[in-house]
Amino acid sequence: MRKSFKLDEIDCANCARKLEDAINGLEGVESASVNFMTQKLTLSAPDNIFDNVLDRVVKLTADLEPDCEILR
């Protein structure tokens, strides 16, 4: 499954790259792309575990970029 989410308050391109690299390192993530210009996260993960993966992505985002929120 592939879904896109709006990011609120991603501060810079470097922050977006750091977040993208960290998300791509999570187990279950097939691919992730964080675009600073459009303030968007595109996430791909298997259908049967997508919600679990998304929950871990949200937690990771809060840990790495406390001001950034993934809008569902």
C-alpha positions in Angstrom: 0.0 0.0 0.0 1.2 3.5 -0.8 -0.2 6.6 0.8 0.8 10.3 1.1 0.5 12.4 4.2 0.8 16.2 4.7 3.7 17.2 7.1 3.2 20.1 9.4 6.3 22.1 10.4 9.1 20.3 8.7 11.8 23.1 9.0 14.4 22.5 6.4 15.6 20.2 3.6 18.2 18.7 5.8 15.6 17.8 8.4 13.5 16.2 5.7 16.4 14.1 4.4 17.3 13.0 8.0 13.7 12.0 8.6 13.5 10.2 5.2 16.6 8.2 5.9 15.4 7.2 9.4 12.0 6.1 8.1 13.5 4.1 5.3 15.5 2.2 8.0 12.4 1.0 9.8 11.4 -2.6 9.5 8.4 -3.0 7.2 8.9 0.2 5.2 9.2 -0.6 1.5 10.0 3.0 0.6 9.5 6.4 2.0 10.0 9.9 0.5 9.9 13.2 2.4 9.6 16.2 0.2 10.5 19.5 2.0 9.1 21.7 -0.8 5.6 20.1 -0.8 5.7 19.2 2.9 4.6 15.7 2.0 5.5 12.2 3.2 4.9 9.3 0.8 5.0 5.9 2.5 4.9 2.4 1.0 4.5 -0.7 3.2 2.7 -4.1 2.9 -1.1 -3.8 3.2 -1.3 -6.2 6.2 1.1 -4.2 8.4 0.6 -0.7 7.0 -1.1 0.8 10.1 1.5 -0.7 12.4 4.3 0.8 10.2 2.6 4.2 10.1 2.3 4.2 13.9 6.1 3.6 14.2 6.7 6.3 11.6 4.6 8.8 13.6 6.6 7.9 16.8 9.9 8.2 15.0 9.0 11.6 13.5 8.0 12.9 16.9 11.3 11.7 18.4 13.5 13.1 15.6 11.5 16.3 14.7 9.4 17.2 17.7 7.8 20.2 15.9 6.8 18.2 12.8 3.5 16.4 12.8 2.1 13.9 10.2 -1.4 14.9 9.4 -3.6 11.8 8.8 
